């Protein structure tokens, strides 16, 4: 492993901080420490764990402005989005502070008079998390909060591009009283740390948010020690505009979904399917609103769309746009760039493409950028077939005021998260996760704590 990571501002290329990379020996020791700490932390009663989670949430909110600024500096997203993410991050901590006190067992009527049957829930052990750069606060707390609430110890490797937010959050956890062996972070290369996590006999669960190929590798490598896994993987979200949709509302929600974090989210709309009878009107309205979006440094208060995280992400976006144009797509707005490879910043201006077809890369690959491809459809069955025609099944959206149309789409779209007239359905109290190759398990809601628990069955005989 390299000795340090340099963290830079993706909006300017300016140096922010240098973070020391942990050695293999240090990471292995941290895993052992977390395993040994589990023996004590798992015995802490649920009410005390709940109180510590509440204190952590309060402490984060006390430092909200500071954390949001750090997030914008290392991630590039607009400051208003970073401030919102801090609230989103603490909402998970608040939710699981309550769920810590609701880890219920049960009794089962026995099949004989001389027995009693009792079911109890127990924490799985040390949890190792790998989190992405696009939501450095919320993706960590969405994993740490249920793990700690359940009585598990927790160790996280943040993304190399955005480690500072995670480091600060864990420092605050220690300040409010979480034992240092109960919640830890390590810094290192994703592939190398992932192999240490998956091969460790001390780790009993892997939780990961990121690409499907990496998730598959982690699942495969976790099989040797039969670890629990929760995987929130790639998406390719369709957004369907039915003929009867409220187009002004649909446009506003499409922009909220598509251009948040410069389109660099796993649930943002990637394929916009519009009924042929309204596509011209929808395209005109969408283009007019997209032209109003301001691109720039996330620290500027009026910025709506920040930079692309790095050159690799930028190159993929440009390749998709060029491929679409080469195959007949019409650029309604965008296809403009502001980059400086030497300084290391890459801006893609919000783009809308019309006359997009299924032979283009942008309809087959996740974009992770501020590009909205419009695809025309005639019948709902056709829209569903296109929507479902990928290996992914994370999020989908549709807009209609007809309950029959809405019910049909809900029942036939193969996605774990569906928004009906809602472009932002995520929340701490609901189960978040995908179908097909978009993941395993759910995060959030009452379902989100179950993956951190083992079920133990006790049969008491000779009564």
C-alpha positions in Angstrom: 0.0 0.0 0.0 1.0 3.6 -0.6 2.1 5.5 2.5 -0.4 8.4 2.1 -3.5 9.5 0.1 -3.7 13.1 -1.1 -7.2 14.4 -0.8 -8.0 17.2 -3.3 -11.0 19.4 -4.1 -12.6 18.1 -7.3 -13.9 21.5 -8.1 -10.4 23.2 -8.2 -7.8 20.4 -7.9 -6.4 22.1 -4.8 -4.8 20.1 -2.1 -6.9 19.6 1.0 -5.2 17.1 3.2 -2.9 14.1 3.2 -4.2 11.0 5.0 -1.9 8.3 6.2 -2.5 4.8 4.8 -2.7 2.0 7.4 -0.2 -0.8 7.0 -1.5 -4.4 6.6 -0.3 -5.1 10.1 -2.3 -2.1 11.5 -5.5 -3.2 9.7 -5.1 -6.8 10.9 -4.6 -5.5 14.4 -7.7 -3.2 14.1 -9.7 -6.3 13.1 -8.4 -8.2 16.1 -9.2 -5.2 18.3 -12.8 -5.0 17.0 -13.2 -8.7 17.5 -12.0 -8.6 21.1 -14.0 -5.4 21.8 -17.1 -7.2 20.7 -17.0 -9.4 23.8 -17.6 -6.3 26.0 -19.6 -4.1 23.6 -22.2 -6.8 22.9 -22.9 -7.0 26.7 -23.8 -3.3 26.9 -27.5 -3.0 27.5 -29.7 -1.7 24.7 -30.8 1.5 26.5 -27.1 2.5 27.0 -26.4 1.8 23.3 -29.4 3.8 22.4 -28.3 6.8 24.5 -24.8 6.8 23.0 -26.3 6.8 19.5 -28.5 9.8 20.4 -25.5 11.6 21.8 -23.5 10.9 18.6 -26.4 12.3 16.5 -26.5 15.4 18.6 -22.8 15.9 18.5 -22.8 15.6 14.7 -25.5 18.2 14.4 -23.5 20.5 16.6 -20.7 20.3 14.0 -23.1 20.3 11.0 -21.6 23.3 9.2 -18.0 22.1 9.7 -18.8 18.5 8.5 -20.8 19.8 5.5 -17.9 22.1 4.4 -15.4 19.2 4.7 -17.8 17.0 2.6 -18.1 19.7 -0.1 -14.4 20.2 -0.2 -13.5 16.5 -0.7 -16.6 15.5 -2.7 -17.5 18.5 -4.7 -21.3 18.5 -4.2 -23.1 21.8 -3.5 -22.9 22.9 0.1 -26.7 22.8 0.4 -26.6 19.1 -0.6 -23.9 18.5 2.0 -25.9 20.1 4.7 -28.9 18.0 3.7 -26.7 14.9 3.8 -25.6 15.6 7.4 -29.3 15.6 8.3 -29.8 12.4 6.3 -26.9 10.8 8.1 -28.1 11.6 11.6 -31.6 10.4 10.7 -30.2 6.9 10.5 -28.6 7.3 13.8 -31.8 8.6 15.4 -33.8 5.8 13.9 -31.5 3.0 15.1 -31.2 4.6 18.5 -34.9 3.6 18.9 -34.5 0.2 17.1 -31.8 -0.7 19.6 -34.6 -1.0 22.2 -36.8 -3.1 19.9 -34.7 -6.1 19.2 -37.4 -8.6 20.2 -37.3 -12.3 20.6 -40.4 -14.5 21.0 -41.8 -17.7 22.6 -43.3 -20.5 20.5 -45.9 -22.9 21.8 -44.3 -26.3 22.3 -45.3 -29.5 20.7 -45.0 -31.3 24.1 -46.1 -30.3 27.6 -42.6 -30.8 29.0 -40.8 -28.2 26.8 -40.6 -24.5 26.4 -39.3 -22.8 23.2 -37.6 -19.4 23.3 -36.2 -17.4 20.3 -33.6 -14.7 21.0 -31.7 -12.3 18.8 -27.9 -11.7 19.2 -25.4 -9.5 17.4 -23.4 -11.2 14.6 -20.0 -9.9 15.7 -17.5 -7.6 14.1 -18.9 -5.8 11.0 -16.6 -4.5 8.3 -17.9 -1.8 6.0 -16.7 -0.3 2.7 -18.4 2.9 1.8 -18.5 5.0 -1.4 -17.3 8.6 -2.1 -20.7 10.0 -3.3 -22.4 10.0 0.2 -19.4 9.8 2.6 -21.6 10.6 5.7 -24.9 8.9 5.1 -23.6 5.6 3.7 -21.4 5.2 6.8 -24.0 6.0 9.4 -26.6 3.8 7.5 -24.3 0.9 8.3 -22.7 1.9 11.6 -25.9 2.9 13.3 -27.7 -0.5 13.0 -24.5 -2.4 13.7 -23.8 -0.5 16.9 -27.5 -0.6 17.9 -27.5 -4.4 17.5 -24.4 -4.7 19.7 -21.9 -5.4 16.9 -18.5 -3.7 16.7 -17.8 -1.8 13.5 -14.9 -1.0 11.3 -15.1 1.0 8.1 -12.9 1.8 5.1 -14.0 5.0 3.5 -13.4 5.8 -0.2 -10.0 7.0 -1.0 -11.4 10.2 -2.6 -13.4 11.2 0.5 -12.0 9.9 3.8 -12.2 13.1 5.8 -15.9 13.1 6.5 -15.8 9.6 7.8 -12.8 10.2 10.0 -14.5 13.3 11.5 -17.7 11.4 12.2 -15.9 8.6 14.0 -13.8 11.1 16.0 -17.2 12.5 17.2 -18.4 9.0 18.1 -15.4 8.5 20.4 -16.0 12.0 21.9 -19.5 11.1 23.1 -18.4 7.8 24.7 -18.3 5.0 22.1 -15.3 2.8 22.9 -12.5 3.1 20.4 -12.6 -0.6 19.8 -16.3 -0.5 19.1 -16.1 1.8 16.1 -13.0 2.2 14.0 -11.8 3.3 10.6 -8.9 2.2 8.4 -7.4 3.9 5.4 -6.2 2.0 2.4 -6.7 0.8 -1.2 -10.1 -0.7 -1.7 -9.1 -4.0 -3.2 -6.3 -4.6 -0.7 -8.5 -3.7 2.4 -11.4 -5.7 0.9 -9.2 -8.8 0.8 -8.1 -8.3 4.4 -11.7 -7.9 5.5 -13.1 -10.9 3.6 -10.3 -13.2 4.6 -10.3 -12.3 8.3 -11.7 -14.9 10.7 -12.6 -12.0 13.0 -15.1 -10.3 10.6 -18.5 -11.9 10.7 -20.3 -9.5 8.3 -19.4 -7.4 5.3 -21.5 -4.5 4.3 -20.7 -2.6 1.1 -22.1 0.2 -1.1 -20.6 0.4 -4.6 -20.3 -1.2 -8.0 -21.8 -4.6 -8.8 -18.5 -6.1 -10.0 -16.8 -5.2 -6.7 -19.8 -6.4 -4.8 -19.6 -9.8 -6.6 -16.0 -10.1 -5.7 -16.7 -9.4 -2.0 -19.5 -11.9 -2.0 -17.3 -14.5 -3.6 -14.4 -13.9 -1.2 -16.7 -13.9 1.8 -17.8 -17.4 1.0 -14.7 -19.0 2.4 -15.6 -18.0 5.9 -19.4 -17.9 5.3 -19.8 -14.2 6.3 -23.0 -12.4 6.4 -23.2 -9.9 3.5 -25.3 -6.8 2.8 -24.7 -5.4 -0.7 -26.1 -2.1 -2.1 -24.8 -2.3 -5.7 -25.1 -0.6 -9.0 -28.3 0.8 -10.5 -29.6 1.9 -13.9 -32.9 3.6 -12.8 -35.7 4.1 -15.3 -38.0 7.1 -14.9 -41.3 6.7 -16.8 -43.5 9.6 -17.8 -47.0 8.3 -18.6 -49.3 10.1 -21.0 -51.4 11.6 -18.2 -48.6 12.7 -16.0 -48.4 16.3 -14.6 -45.5 17.3 -16.7 -44.5 20.4 -14.7 -44.3 18.3 -11.5 -42.6 15.4 -13.3 -39.9 17.8 -14.7 -39.2 19.2 -11.2 -38.9 15.7 -9.8 -36.8 14.5 -12.7 -34.3 17.3 -12.1 -34.2 16.5 -8.4 -33.5 12.9 -9.1 -31.2 13.2 -12.2 -28.9 16.2 -11.3 -28.4 15.8 -7.5 -24.7 15.3 -6.8 -24.1 15.9 -10.5 -25.9 12.7 -11.3 -23.4 10.7 -9.3 -25.8 8.6 -7.3 -26.8 4.9 -7.6 -30.5 5.8 -7.6 -30.6 8.8 -9.9 -32.7 8.6 -13.1 -30.6 7.1 -15.8 -33.2 6.3 -18.5 -36.1 8.6 -19.0 -38.9 6.9 -20.8 -41.6 9.3 -22.1 -44.9 8.5 -23.8 -44.7 9.5 -27.5 -47.7 11.8 -27.2 -46.0 14.0 -24.6 -42.3 13.7 -25.2 -42.0 16.9 -27.2 -43.7 18.9 -24.5 -41.8 17.2 -21.7 -38.5 17.6 -23.5 -39.1 21.4 -24.0 -40.1 21.9 -20.3 -37.2 19.8 -19.0 -34.7 21.6 -21.3 -35.9 25.0 -20.1 -35.4 24.1 -16.5 -32.1 22.4 -17.0 -30.7 25.6 -18.6 -31.3 27.4 -15.3 -29.0 25.1 -13.3 -25.8 26.7 -12.3 -22.6 24.7 -12.5 -19.6 25.6 -10.2 -17.7 25.2 -7.0 -19.9 23.6 -4.4 -18.9 26.2 -1.8 -20.6 28.9 -3.9 -24.1 29.2 -2.4 -25.9 29.4 -5.7 -24.3 26.3 -7.3 -26.7 23.6 -8.3 -24.3 21.1 -10.0 -20.7 20.5 -8.9 -17.8 18.7 -10.5 -17.4 15.1 -11.5 -15.4 13.3 -8.8 -12.4 12.4 -11.0 -11.1 11.9 -14.5 -12.2 8.3 -14.7 -15.8 9.3 -14.0 -15.6 12.2 -16.5 -14.2 10.0 -19.3 -17.0 7.5 -19.0 -19.7 10.3 -19.2 -18.0 11.9 -22.2 -17.8 8.5 -24.0 -21.5 7.8 -23.4 -22.5 11.3 -24.7 -20.3 10.9 -27.8 -21.6 7.4 -28.5 -25.2 8.6 -28.3 -24.6 11.6 -30.6 -22.7 9.4 -33.1 -25.8 7.1 -33.2 -28.3 9.8 -33.8 -29.1 11.4 -30.4 -30.0 15.1 -30.5 -28.4 17.4 -27.8 -31.1 19.7 -26.5 -28.9 21.3 -23.9 -25.4 20.6 -22.5 -22.6 18.5 -24.0 -20.3 21.2 -22.7 -17.3 20.7 -20.4 -15.0 22.7 -18.2 -11.9 20.6 -17.4 -8.3 21.0 -16.5 -6.4 17.7 -16.4 -3.3 19.3 -15.0 -5.1 20.8 -12.0 -7.5 17.8 -11.7 -11.0 19.2 -12.1 -13.7 18.0 -14.4 -17.1 19.7 -14.9 -19.9 18.3 -17.2 -22.7 20.7 -17.8 -26.2 19.3 -17.3 -27.2 17.6 -20.6 -30.4 16.4 -22.1 -30.4 14.0 -25.1 -33.4 13.3 -27.3 -34.0 10.5 -29.8 -32.1 8.0 -27.7 -32.4 4.3 -28.5 -31.5 1.1 -26.9 -28.4 0.5 -29.1 -26.6 3.4 -27.3 -24.2 2.8 -24.4 -26.0 5.3 -22.3 -29.1 3.0 -22.2 -27.1 -0.1 -21.3 -24.5 1.3 -18.8 -25.0 3.2 -15.6 -24.0 6.8 -16.3 -23.1 8.4 -13.0 -23.2 11.9 -14.4 -25.6 14.8 -15.2 -26.9 13.4 -18.5 -30.6 12.8 -19.1 -31.4 10.5 -22.1 -35.0 10.7 -23.4 -36.5 7.5 -24.8 -39.9 7.5 -26.5 -42.4 4.7 -25.8 -46.0 4.0 -27.1 -47.4 1.3 -24.8 -46.9 0.8 -21.0 -45.8 -2.8 -21.7 -43.0 -1.5 -23.9 -41.9 0.9 -21.1 -41.8 -1.9 -18.6 -39.9 -4.2 -20.9 -37.3 -1.5 -21.5 -37.1 -0.6 -17.7 -36.7 -4.2 -16.7 -34.3 -5.0 -19.5 -31.0 -4.7 -17.5 -29.4 -6.8 -14.8 -30.1 -4.0 -12.3 -33.1 -3.5 -10.1 -32.3 -0.8 -7.5 -34.6 2.2 -8.1 -37.3 3.1 -10.5 -39.7 6.0 -10.8 -42.9 6.7 -12.7 -45.3 9.6 -13.0 -49.0 9.2 -13.5 -52.2 10.3 -11.9 -54.1 7.2 -13.0 -54.3 4.6 -10.3 -54.7 1.8 -12.8 -51.5 2.8 -14.6 -49.7 3.3 -11.3 -50.8 0.0 -9.9 -49.7 -1.8 -13.1 -46.3 -0.2 -13.1 -45.7 -0.9 -9.4 -46.6 -4.5 -9.8 -44.5 -5.1 -12.9 -41.3 -3.1 -12.3 -38.6 -5.3 -10.9 -36.9 -2.8 -8.6 -36.5 -2.7 -4.8 -37.3 1.0 -4.6 -40.1 2.5 -6.6 -41.2 6.1 -6.6 -44.7 6.9 -7.8 -44.8 10.7 -8.4 -41.8 10.8 -6.2 -38.2 11.4 -7.3 -36.7 11.2 -3.9 -38.1 8.2 -2.0 -35.1 7.5 0.3 -35.5 7.9 4.1 -34.1 6.3 7.3 -37.4 4.5 8.2 -37.8 2.7 4.9 -36.0 -0.4 3.6 -33.4 0.6 0.9 -32.0 -2.0 -1.4 -32.2 -3.6 -4.8 -33.3 -6.7 -6.7 -31.4 -8.8 -9.2 -27.7 -7.7 -9.5 -28.3 -4.5 -7.6 -27.8 -6.1 -4.2 -28.6 -8.3 -1.3 -30.4 -7.2 1.9 -31.9 -3.9 2.9 -30.7 -0.9 4.8 -33.0 1.4 6.7 -36.3 0.7 8.4 -37.0 -2.2 10.7 -35.5 -4.4 8.1 -32.2 -2.7 8.3 -31.2 -4.0 11.7 -32.0 -7.7 11.0 -28.8 -8.3 8.9 -26.7 -7.5 12.0 -28.5 -10.1 14.2 -28.3 -13.9 14.6 -31.3 -15.9 15.6 -30.8 -18.4 18.5 -33.4 -21.0 19.3 -33.5 -22.4 22.9 -35.5 -25.6 23.7 -36.0 -26.2 27.4 -36.9 -29.7 28.2 -37.8 -31.9 31.2 -40.2 -29.3 32.8 
